[in-house]
Amino acid sequence: MKQLLKKLIQAEPTGDKGELAAAQVLAEYLSGCGIDCRVDKWQGSRANLTARIKSNGQRDALLFGAHLDVVPPGEAEWLLPPFEAVEADGKIFGRGAADMKGPLASLAGAIVEVIKSGAKLKGDFVLAATAGEETDSCGTKRFIQKDSANLPQLAGVIVTEPTDFEVATCHRGMLWLQITTIGKSAHGSMPHLGVNAIELMRLLLSRLDDYQPACPACRERIYTELSRSSRTEHTVLGRCSVSVNEIHGGKAANVVPDKCSVKIDIRTLPVQNHRSIISDLETICSELKESNSRFEAEIAIIKSVPALETDVECGFVRSFCAVIGAGETGKVDFSTDGPFFAELGAPIIIFGPGKPGACHQPDEYIDIADLEKGREFYKKIILKFLT
């Protein structure tokens, strides 16, 4: 299992290099134990891996969702090389060690041990290890489109993100937008001949100060209206947030800028619709146009991941918690591919080894003890639901 994790890290499956090498490493490990694996390759180096163990079908199947890709090492200095998978001080270091090659290695180790034990499965085991979760979730969308019709009835889906063994059933959605204001260039000494796109953006940002997406059809059990405000708050996830995190505009000090763009990170609640939020922003731009005929803006979607919310009282969640001894469920603060797997109509749980705080950080790591603990938990889960 440790060697598998190291090989997965060393495959360096960043978005620009692709996931094919990592998919092949995982396929070799699983197929060597007689597990049927299929690598779906596209665009040269992009890849999904689907592994399946068929059963007698007496019980519903389990689908484990994982992602093969990792974020790049970034510009911050690492003390250890990010893709050498160094083992030291009871940890394995490397990009993806926690997010999420460690959980994936734990799961692979678990199913191999179940097979070697001679246990007879009464429900199918399915693993979807997909591409592009860190960018556009292209792999999971492709898996749903190509493979969902061939899946058996599912008891549930387990997304193997690092949760430090907490059981998560919800997270906020993520809507990344780029808004560009369009002006007219002119010499800086004659600004009246141009239209300053930065000034137009200032008008828009002033409006965004007061903008909060609405929560249609809020449910009293989960949402409470906040006093002195039309904002609503989810009892677990908190509020929706709108944050302008990047801005670009202008080319030179003596040129009136003809373009200015901002990137906005909106974290949404389960009842909020991303299309409605975009419509809100289009309305704001139209209103600014009515008051200033020179105002022009364009809105583009960078990334859109819906929020996730699984009924914590459903049988699958309650049985899952009983297996691992969890007293309650919670949330994760990051987004996952879970909402796309939710299209399969089965309850979603996010659960895995690894500390979320280590993700996307220099010298990312996972404790070997957690790697082994994850394997044991996944074994218990597989045996509970599938035997």
VENHU-V803310 format. One record per backbone hydrogen bond with DSSP energy under -0.5 kcal/mol. CO is the residue of the C=O (numbers start at 1). NH is the residue of the N-H. If there is no record, write none. Layout:
co->CO nh->NH
co->CO nh->NH
This chain:
co->1 nh->5
co->2 nh->6
co->3 nh->7
co->4 nh->8
co->5 nh->9
co->6 nh->10
co->7 nh->11
co->9 nh->12
co->12 nh->14
co->13 nh->70
co->14 nh->18
co->19 nh->23
co->20 nh->24
co->21 nh->25
co->22 nh->26
co->23 nh->27
co->24 nh->28
co->25 nh->29
co->26 nh->30
co->27 nh->31
co->28 nh->32
co->30 nh->33
co->30 nh->35
co->31 nh->34
co->36 nh->52
co->38 nh->40
co->38 nh->50
co->39 nh->41
co->40 nh->48
co->42 nh->46
co->43 nh->45
co->45 nh->19
co->45 nh->20
co->46 nh->42
co->48 nh->40
co->49 nh->129
co->50 nh->38
co->51 nh->127
co->52 nh->36
co->52 nh->54
co->53 nh->125
co->61 nh->155
co->61 nh->156
co->62 nh->64
co->62 nh->126
co->63 nh->65
co->63 nh->158
co->64 nh->66
co->64 nh->128
co->65 nh->160
co->66 nh->130
co->70 nh->15
co->81 nh->84
co->82 nh->95
co->86 nh->88
co->86 nh->93
co->88 nh->91
co->90 nh->368
co->90 nh->369
co->91 nh->88
co->92 nh->366
co->93 nh->86
co->94 nh->97
co->96 nh->101
co->96 nh->102
co->97 nh->102
co->98 nh->100
co->98 nh->103
co->100 nh->104
co->101 nh->105
co->102 nh->106
co->103 nh->107
co->104 nh->108
co->105 nh->109
co->106 nh->110
co->107 nh->111
co->108 nh->112
co->109 nh->113
co->110 nh->114
co->111 nh->115
co->112 nh->116
co->113 nh->117
co->114 nh->119
co->115 nh->118
co->119 nh->121
co->121 nh->56
co->122 nh->58
co->122 nh->59
co->124 nh->62
co->124 nh->126
co->125 nh->53
co->126 nh->64
co->127 nh->51
co->127 nh->129
co->128 nh->66
co->128 nh->130
co->129 nh->49
co->130 nh->68
co->130 nh->69
co->131 nh->139
co->131 nh->140
co->132 nh->135
co->132 nh->136
co->132 nh->137
co->137 nh->141
co->138 nh->142
co->139 nh->143
co->140 nh->144
co->141 nh->145
co->142 nh->146
co->143 nh->147
co->143 nh->148
co->144 nh->148
co->147 nh->150
co->148 nh->151
co->153 nh->61
co->156 nh->63
co->157 nh->159
co->157 nh->349
co->158 nh->65
co->158 nh->160
co->159 nh->161
co->159 nh->351
co->161 nh->163
co->163 nh->166
co->166 nh->168
co->167 nh->330
co->168 nh->350
co->169 nh->310
co->170 nh->332
co->171 nh->308
co->173 nh->268
co->174 nh->305
co->175 nh->177
co->175 nh->266
co->176 nh->302
co->176 nh->303
co->177 nh->264
co->178 nh->300
co->179 nh->262
co->180 nh->298
co->181 nh->183
co->181 nh->260
co->184 nh->195
co->186 nh->256
co->187 nh->190
co->188 nh->191
co->190 nh->193
co->191 nh->194
co->195 nh->184
co->195 nh->197
co->196 nh->200
co->197 nh->201
co->198 nh->202
co->199 nh->203
co->200 nh->204
co->201 nh->205
co->202 nh->206
co->203 nh->207
co->204 nh->208
co->205 nh->209
co->207 nh->210
co->208 nh->211
co->214 nh->216
co->215 nh->218
co->219 nh->222
co->219 nh->223
co->222 nh->235
co->224 nh->233
co->226 nh->229
co->231 nh->226
co->233 nh->224
co->234 nh->238
co->238 nh->234
co->241 nh->267
co->243 nh->245
co->243 nh->265
co->246 nh->263
co->248 nh->261
co->252 nh->255
co->254 nh->188
co->256 nh->186
co->257 nh->197
co->258 nh->183
co->259 nh->250
co->260 nh->181
co->261 nh->248
co->262 nh->179
co->263 nh->245
co->263 nh->246
co->264 nh->177
co->264 nh->266
co->265 nh->243
co->265 nh->267
co->266 nh->175
co->266 nh->268
co->267 nh->241
co->268 nh->173
co->269 nh->272
co->272 nh->274
co->273 nh->277
co->274 nh->278
co->275 nh->279
co->276 nh->280
co->277 nh->281
co->278 nh->282
co->279 nh->283
co->280 nh->284
co->281 nh->285
co->282 nh->286
co->283 nh->287
co->284 nh->288
co->285 nh->289
co->286 nh->290
co->287 nh->291
co->288 nh->292
co->292 nh->295
co->296 nh->182
co->298 nh->180
co->300 nh->178
co->300 nh->302
co->303 nh->176
co->305 nh->174
co->308 nh->171
co->311 nh->314
co->314 nh->318
co->315 nh->319
co->316 nh->320
co->317 nh->321
co->318 nh->322
co->319 nh->323
co->320 nh->324
co->321 nh->325
co->321 nh->326
co->330 nh->169
co->330 nh->170
co->337 nh->340
co->337 nh->341
co->338 nh->342
co->340 nh->343
co->341 nh->344
co->342 nh->345
co->347 nh->157
co->349 nh->159
co->349 nh->351
co->350 nh->168
co->352 nh->163
co->352 nh->164
co->352 nh->165
co->354 nh->164
co->354 nh->356
co->355 nh->358
co->356 nh->359
co->358 nh->361
co->361 nh->364
co->364 nh->94
co->366 nh->92
co->367 nh->371
co->368 nh->372
co->369 nh->373
co->370 nh->374
co->371 nh->375
co->372 nh->376
co->373 nh->377
co->374 nh->378
co->375 nh->379
co->376 nh->380
co->377 nh->381
co->378 nh->382
co->379 nh->383
co->380 nh->384
co->381 nh->385
co->382 nh->386
co->383 nh->387
co->386 nh->122
co->386 nh->123
